[in-house]
Amino acid sequence: MRIVDIARSAYTRTPAPIRRRLAPLVALVPRSLKYGPAFERWRRDIRQSQTDPAFAVERAQTQLQGLLSKASAGSAFWRKVLGAAAFATFELEALANVPITTKQMMREAGDAARVDASPALVHTTTSGSNAEAPFEFLVDADRSVREFAFVTTAWARAGYRPGDARAVLRGFRLDNANAPHQWDPALNELRLAVFPLGPVEAAAMADEIERRRIAYIHGYPSAIELFARHLDNAGRRLAHRVRGIFPISEPLFAHQRALFARVFPQADIVPFYGMSEKVAFAVERPGEAGVYTFEPLYGLAELVDDDSAPVATPGTEGRLLGTGFISTGMPFIRYDTGDRARLVEAATRENGWRLTVRDIAPRRKPDFLVGRDGGRIVATDLVPEDVTLLRGLAEWQFVQDTPGIAALRYVPATGGGETDAERLASALEARTDSRLHFDIQEVASIASGTHGKRAFIVQNIIG
């Protein structure tokens, strides 16, 4: 029933006026048809792979061989890149001998990297970053259901079942620009407006979450943080248990975890790592903040050093590569994601070919400021351990144009003001041994990006 998979993916891309008319009808479709048998098969296989290393290795190896053969047969670009590798009897260990591909290579190849017919594919783009232009490429039209199988299997740790309602804080354009929320009955999503999101909007959102008794909150950490901080400043807690917080697309900082634990004390926080190119998917280990294990059925993740050799020593930093299996119409094979991480455990046959890393540093969101000595001061050093230092601040953000100097932009909470921002700035200057000076700037709001994300650090220093 591949048509069902394509239909679900298509619904999420449908223009809002049409989606509004379709939503009540889609909501009536039974779950067994809404997600399709492929969804259930993938979820079953994912669960088996997590407890059966031999199954995971065999499945990953079969998928890899099929991907290499398909790429080589369907594209002269890939035949040149892969050479004899696509036709060899291929063991997982031999993947390290395949050339690494980069975004620039894929950008220049364009349509030549496509191996499936156009009707089976849809265009998508990355959002771009700093001076880097967005990257346009193709993904399988029916990949959404396969990907959602991995996502919902991860969320199951918090008790989530496919079809359960979620409150979602992402970059939505709501039909009524003045409304703080909108219900999508087809996807069982309460879509919450990311901007503006002040105390009044947060209270209205909380009221609707309580009315619907929604137990799961899903979205950008920066947006969930803002919602939670408004509730915390108002001394409000939801009347029912929130069982899960599902952060996506941004780094999750320690101060955000602490805030979520305080405002939603019974919720499991389940972050995962993924990317638009669909090459790798990893879920944070329970109880190990910042430690992620990759799913080999989704794609094969590798960590290599700056000389492109496999990283073998735990604690060593490297570049993350990915070879994706869930969208193969335009393959990404040994693709340099641009992200970096530190090795915890290498992928082996004994562990089901599951790479585990920590401290993933995303390519698109700088997580450091530059001190007056030229050294980097990472985001974790810019969050006070004493959360009382944040009192009086509804939102805050760092912006840097000059080494050693950063603007501390802040939106005051009710009753808060410049004194609160100065208190935070003084504490951070002391913490960084005066390597940074902070200029205080009160603003009416912290601007969101085009996708509704709020950057913790806006780093404008090039180089």
LUMDO-244732 format. One record per residue (C-alpha): y, z, x. Coordinates in steps of 0.2 Angstrom, whole numbers, padded with zeros to 4 digits, always signed. Each point is the difference from the previous one (the first is absolute). Layout:
BEGIN
YZX/...
END
This chain:
BEGIN
+0000+0000+0000/+0012-0005+0014/+0012-0006-0014/+0002+0019-0005/+0005+0004+0018/+0013-0014+0000/+0007+0005-0017/+0003+0018+0006/+0009-0006+0015/+0010-0012-0010/+0006+0013-0012/+0008+0011+0013/+0010-0016+0006/+0005-0006-0018/+0019+0000-0004/+0005+0016-0009/+0004-0009-0017/-0018-0007-0001/-0008+0015+0007/+0008+0011-0014/-0008-0012-0013/-0017+0001+0009/+0000+0018+0003/-0006+0006-0017/-0014-0013+0000/-0006+0004+0017/+0000+0019-0004/-0013-0004-0013/-0012-0008+0012/-0015+0012+0005/+0000+0006+0017/-0017-0009+0004/+0009-0016-0004/+0018+0005+0007/-0007+0002+0018/-0016-0010-0001/-0017+0002+0008/+0006-0005+0017/+0011+0016+0000/-0015+0011-0004/-0011-0008+0013/+0014+0002+0014/+0002+0019-0005/-0019+0003+0001/-0001-0009+0017/+0015+0010+0007/-0008+0016-0005/-0017-0005+0007/+0009-0005+0017/+0008+0017+0001/-0017+0009+0001/-0011-0014+0007/+0006-0006+0017/-0014-0013+0002/+0005-0008-0017/+0018+0000+0006/-0004-0009+0016/-0011-0013-0008/+0013-0004-0014/+0014-0001+0013/-0009-0011+0011/-0005-0012-0014/+0018-0001-0006/+0006-0003+0017/-0012-0014+0004/+0004-0008-0017/+0019+0002+0003/-0001-0009+0017/-0011-0014-0006/+0011-0003-0015/+0016+0000+0011/-0007-0012+0012/-0007-0012-0013/+0016+0000-0010/+0014-0001+0013/+0003-0009+0016/+0012+0014+0005/-0014+0013-0001/-0013-0012+0008/+0012+0000+0015/+0003+0018+0000/-0018+0006-0002/-0009-0013+0010/-0019+0003+0001/+0002+0018-0007/-0001-0007-0017/-0017-0007+0002/-0009+0013+0011/-0012+0013-0006/+0013+0013-0002/-0001+0018+0004/+0015+0012-0005/+0002+0005+0019/+0004-0019+0004/+0015+0000-0011/+0010+0007+0015/-0003-0017+0008/+0009-0010-0014/+0019-0004+0004/+0013+0011-0007/+0011-0008-0013/+0018+0005-0003/+0013-0001-0014/+0009-0014+0010/-0016-0010+0001/-0003+0001-0018/+0018-0004-0004/+0000-0015+0010/-0017-0006-0006/+0006+0002-0018/-0011-0010-0012/-0012-0005+0014/-0007+0017+0000/-0005-0002-0018/-0019-0003-0004/-0001+0001-0019/+0008-0012-0013/+0017+0005-0005/-0004+0004-0018/-0011+0015+0006/+0015+0007+0010/+0017+0007-0004/+0015+0002+0012/+0006+0017+0005/+0012+0007+0014/+0002+0015+0010/+0017+0009-0003/+0007-0003+0018/+0008+0013+0011/+0015+0003+0010/+0004-0018+0008/-0017-0007-0005/-0001-0012-0014/-0013+0002-0014/-0017-0008+0003/-0007-0012-0013/-0018-0003-0002/-0014-0003-0013/-0013+0013-0007/-0014-0003-0012/+0005+0000-0018/-0015+0011-0005/+0002+0013+0015/+0009+0013-0011/-0016+0007-0008/-0009+0001+0017/+0014+0009+0007/+0002+0012-0015/-0018+0005+0003/+0004+0007+0017/+0016+0009-0007/-0009+0008-0015/-0014+0005+0011/+0012+0009+0011/+0009+0008-0014/-0016+0007-0007/+0001+0014+0012/+0014+0007-0012/-0011-0003-0015/+0008-0017-0005/-0010-0012-0010/+0004-0018-0003/+0011-0001-0015/+0008+0018+0002/+0019+0000-0003/+0011+0000+0015/+0019+0004+0002/+0006-0013+0012/+0015+0000+0011/+0002-0017+0008/+0013-0013+0001/-0001-0005-0019/+0013-0009-0010/-0001+0008-0017/+0003-0010-0015/+0014+0012-0005/+0011+0003+0016/+0007+0016-0008/-0017+0007-0003/-0009+0012+0012/-0017-0005-0004/-0011-0014-0009/-0018+0001-0006/-0012-0014+0004/-0015+0002-0012/-0010-0014+0009/+0000+0009+0017/+0002+0018-0007/+0015+0002+0011/+0016+0010-0004/+0012-0010+0011/+0014+0011+0007/+0017-0007+0005/+0002+0003+0019/+0019-0003-0001/+0010+0009-0006/-0011+0016+0001/+0011+0015-0002/-0003+0017-0008/+0002-0007-0018/-0012-0015+0003/-0012+0012+0008/+0000+0012-0015/-0003-0015-0012/-0014-0006+0011/-0008+0017+0000/+0001+0002-0019/-0009-0017-0002/-0013+0005+0013/-0003+0016-0010/+0000-0009-0017/-0014-0012+0006/-0008+0014+0011/-0001-0012+0014/-0010+0008+0015/+0003-0013+0014/+0016-0005+0009/+0000-0016+0010/+0013-0008+0010/+0012+0000+0016/+0000+0017+0008/+0019-0001+0001/+0001-0002-0019/-0013+0013-0004/+0010+0012+0012/+0016-0003-0009/-0008+0003-0017/-0008+0016+0006/+0015+0006+0009/+0010-0001-0016/-0013+0009-0010/-0001+0013+0014/+0019+0002+0000/+0000+0003-0018/-0014+0013+0001/-0011-0011-0011/-0019-0002+0001/-0010-0012-0011/-0008+0009-0015/-0017-0008+0004/-0010-0002+0016/+0004-0015+0011/-0017-0004+0008/+0005-0014+0012/+0015-0006+0011/-0004-0018+0006/+0013-0005+0013/+0001-0018+0005/+0010-0012+0012/+0010+0012+0010/-0004+0014+0013/-0004+0017-0008/+0010+0013+0009/-0004+0019+0002/+0015+0005-0010/-0006-0011-0014/-0017+0007+0000/+0007+0018-0001/+0011-0005-0014/-0014-0008-0010/-0011+0015+0003/+0014+0012-0007/+0005-0010-0015/-0018-0007-0004/-0010+0014+0007/-0017-0005-0008/+0001-0019+0005/-0010-0008+0014/+0011-0011+0011/-0010-0016+0003/+0009-0013+0011/-0007-0016+0006/+0005-0014+0012/+0000-0018-0004/+0011-0015+0002/+0005-0016-0009/-0011-0011+0011/-0015+0009-0007/-0008+0002+0017/-0004+0019+0000/-0001+0015-0011/-0001+0018+0006/+0000+0017-0010/+0006+0016+0007/-0014+0013+0004/+0000+0015-0011/+0009+0014+0008/+0005-0010+0015/+0018-0005-0002/+0004-0017+0008/-0019-0004+0005/-0006-0016-0009/-0017-0008+0000/-0002-0019-0004/-0011-0007-0013/-0011-0014+0009/-0004-0009-0017/+0018-0003-0002/+0003-0006+0018/-0004+0004+0018/+0014+0010+0008/+0001+0001+0019/+0011+0009+0012/+0005-0009+0017/+0011+0004+0014/+0015-0010+0006/-0012-0011+0010/-0011-0003-0016/-0014+0010+0007/-0009+0012-0013/+0007+0018+0000/-0015+0011+0004/+0008+0017+0005/+0005+0012-0015/+0018+0003+0000/+0005-0016+0008/+0013-0011-0010/-0004-0018-0004/+0004-0015-0011/-0008-0002-0016/-0009-0016-0004/-0008-0005-0016/-0013-0013-0006/+0001+0000-0019/-0014-0003-0013/+0007+0001-0017/+0012-0015+0001/-0007-0014+0010/+0008-0016-0007/+0013+0002+0015/-0010+0010+0012/+0007+0013+0011/-0012+0003+0015/+0004+0012+0014/+0018+0001-0006/+0012+0010+0009/+0008+0011-0014/+0014+0006+0011/-0004+0018-0004/-0006+0012+0013/-0011+0016-0001/-0010+0012+0011/-0019+0000+0001/-0010+0014-0008/-0017-0008-0001/-0005-0018+0005/-0010-0011-0012/-0018+0000+0003/-0016-0004-0008/-0004+0018-0002/+0015+0004-0010/-0001-0016-0011/+0013-0009+0011/+0014+0011-0006/+0015+0001+0011/+0010+0017-0001/+0017+0002+0006/+0015+0011-0001/+0019-0002+0001/+0001-0017-0007/+0018-0007+0004/+0004-0014-0012/+0008-0016+0006/+0014-0001-0013/+0007+0017-0001/+0008+0008+0016/-0005+0018+0001/+0011+0006+0014/+0018+0002+0006/+0006-0003+0018/+0007+0015+0009/+0015-0001+0012/-0013-0001+0015/-0008-0016-0008/-0016+0010-0005/-0007-0002-0018/+0000+0015-0012/-0013-0003-0013/+0002+0004-0018/-0012+0015+0000/+0013+0009+0012/+0014-0004-0013/-0008+0010-0014/+0004+0019+0001/-0015+0012-0001/+0011+0012-0010/+0002-0009-0017/+0015+0012-0004/+0010-0011+0011/-0001-0014-0013/+0008+0011-0014/+0015-0008-0008/-0006-0018+0004/-0007-0011-0013/-0003-0015+0012/+0002-0003+0018/-0002-0014+0013/+0004-0004+0018/+0009-0016+0005/+0002-0005+0019/+0011-0013+0008/+0003+0008+0017/-0012+0010+0012/+0003+0019-0001/+0010-0001-0017/-0007-0002-0018/+0007+0002-0017/-0007+0013-0011/+0003-0007-0017/-0003+0012-0014/+0002+0001-0019/+0004+0018-0005/-0011+0010-0012/+0009+0009-0014/+0010+0014+0008/-0003-0008+0017/+0012-0008+0012/+0006-0003+0018/-0004+0017+0006/-0019-0003-0004/+0000-0016+0009/+0009+0008+0015/-0013+0013+0001/-0014-0013+0000/+0009-0010+0014/+0003+0015+0011/-0018+0005-0001/-0006-0018+0004/+0012-0001+0015/-0007+0016+0007/-0018-0006-0003/+0004-0016+0010/+0008+0010+0014/+0016-0009-0004/-0007-0017+0004/+0007-0005-0018/+0016+0003-0008/+0001-0002-0019/+0015-0006-0010/+0000+0007-0017/+0003-0013-0014/-0001+0005-0019/-0005-0015-0011/-0002-0002-0018/-0018-0007+0002/-0012-0006+0013/-0002-0018-0003/-0018-0007-0003/-0006-0016+0008/-0005-0016-0010/-0017+0008-0004/+0007+0017-0005/-0004+0009+0016/+0012+0012+0008/-0001+0001+0019/+0000+0017+0008/+0007-0008+0016/+0011-0016+0001/-0001-0005+0018/+0012-0014+0005/-0001+0001+0019/-0009-0016+0006/-0011+0001+0015/
END
